[in-house]
Amino acid sequence: MAPTYNEFRDMFSRGQLISKFWLVEELMKAHRLFDEKIVIAGSWFGVLGYLLRTKFVDVQVTCVDIDPRCEVFLSKLVPEYQPNRVKGVTADLYDFDYSDQDVIINTSCEHLTNLSGWLEKIPSGKTVVLQSSNYEKLEEHQNCVKSLQEFIQQTGSHFSEIKYTGEWGFTMYTRYMLIGKKK
């Protein structure tokens, strides 16, 4: 089954796209990407994976999502789909093995009921990029933060070094981002 109309509309909404372009730009500044393995945990339909792959041609991107439609969407509808460079994997992000990855990205921290438990699964020394928001109007947003400071307090103890923190205000919510090295 393909994404619904509302999912497709949201996937390419202004806020979703700006958040992803912002992540790519700040990741370029904080971590040199060359022939590395990147995993996007909770990747949804893989738009960020496609953006990363077009910006960094030598990286391998794995888009992990529990919804099997995401893997199908990525493999059939993204024009430059290359299984050796961008691939979808249907898996629970809590069960995925991150040991073989160089960069771990999660842009949906507000969806995780146990963000700290998920961060514990990431091996030491990995570059980690996190995004969350203060948008509490969706039922699936169970772990929203009210400020960048709260997001740093919620996640910062898992990092030996924080390379970037920032926020981006939208009409209905604010998006927060942190890039760091896993402790």
SVG drawing of the C-alpha trace seen along z (x, -y; Angstrom):
<svg xmlns="http://www.w3.org/2000/svg" viewBox="-5 -31 40 37">
<polyline fill="none" stroke="black" stroke-width="0.4" points="0.0,0.0 1.3,-3.4 1.3,-6.5 -2.0,-8.1 -2.8,-11.5 -2.3,-13.1 1.0,-11.2 2.3,-12.2 1.3,-15.9 3.0,-15.9 6.1,-14.2 6.7,-17.1 5.4,-19.9 7.4,-23.0 8.3,-22.0 9.4,-18.5 11.6,-19.6 13.2,-22.6 14.0,-20.3 15.7,-17.8 17.6,-20.4 18.7,-22.0 19.9,-18.6 22.0,-18.0 23.6,-21.4 24.6,-21.1 25.8,-17.6 28.1,-18.7 29.6,-21.2 29.9,-18.9 31.0,-15.6 32.9,-15.0 30.9,-12.4 32.9,-10.3 32.1,-6.7 30.4,-6.2 27.4,-4.2 24.4,-6.2 21.3,-4.8 18.1,-6.8 16.1,-5.3 12.3,-5.8 12.9,-7.0 9.3,-7.1 9.2,-7.1 12.9,-7.8 12.9,-11.4 16.0,-12.3 17.8,-9.2 17.3,-10.4 18.5,-13.9 21.6,-12.6 22.4,-10.3 22.1,-13.2 24.3,-15.5 26.9,-12.8 27.3,-10.5 29.7,-8.0 27.7,-7.3 25.5,-4.3 22.1,-5.1 19.9,-2.6 16.4,-3.8 14.9,-1.8 11.2,-2.0 8.7,0.4 6.1,-0.3 6.8,2.1 5.2,-0.4 8.3,-2.6 10.7,0.0 8.4,0.6 7.9,-3.1 11.7,-3.7 12.5,-0.8 9.8,-1.5 9.2,-5.2 12.5,-6.9 14.1,-7.4 17.7,-6.8 17.1,-3.9 20.3,-1.8 20.2,1.0 23.9,0.7 23.7,-3.0 20.1,-3.7 18.0,-0.9 14.9,-0.5 14.8,2.0 11.6,2.9 12.6,3.2 11.9,1.8 14.5,-0.8 14.9,0.6 16.0,4.0 18.2,2.7 22.0,3.4 23.8,0.0 27.4,1.4 28.2,1.3 27.0,-2.3 29.1,-5.5 26.3,-8.0 22.9,-7.4 20.1,-9.8 16.7,-10.0 14.4,-12.9 11.4,-11.6 12.5,-11.6 9.1,-12.9 7.6,-9.6 9.9,-7.5 8.5,-6.5 11.9,-5.4 14.4,-7.7 17.1,-7.0 16.7,-3.2 17.1,-3.6 20.2,-5.8 21.8,-3.1 21.7,-0.7 24.0,-3.0 27.7,-2.0 30.2,-4.5 32.0,-6.8 29.2,-7.0 28.1,-10.4 24.4,-10.8 22.0,-13.4 18.7,-13.9 15.6,-16.0 12.5,-16.5 9.8,-19.1 7.3,-20.7 4.3,-19.8 2.0,-17.9 -1.2,-17.9 -0.5,-14.5 -1.4,-11.4 1.8,-9.6 4.0,-12.5 4.5,-11.0 7.9,-12.5 7.8,-16.2 10.1,-18.7 9.3,-22.3 12.7,-23.8 16.1,-23.2 17.4,-23.2 15.0,-20.4 16.1,-18.4 19.7,-18.7 18.9,-17.7 16.9,-14.7 19.7,-13.5 23.0,-15.2 24.2,-12.6 24.5,-10.1 27.2,-12.1 30.9,-12.6 30.9,-15.7 28.1,-17.8 29.0,-19.4 25.8,-21.3 22.6,-22.3 19.9,-24.5 16.2,-25.2 14.1,-26.3 10.7,-27.9 7.7,-27.1 4.2,-28.5 2.8,-25.6 5.9,-24.2 9.6,-24.5 12.1,-21.9 15.2,-21.1 18.4,-19.4 21.5,-18.0 24.6,-16.5 27.2,-14.7 29.5,-11.8 28.0,-8.9 29.6,-8.4"/>
</svg>
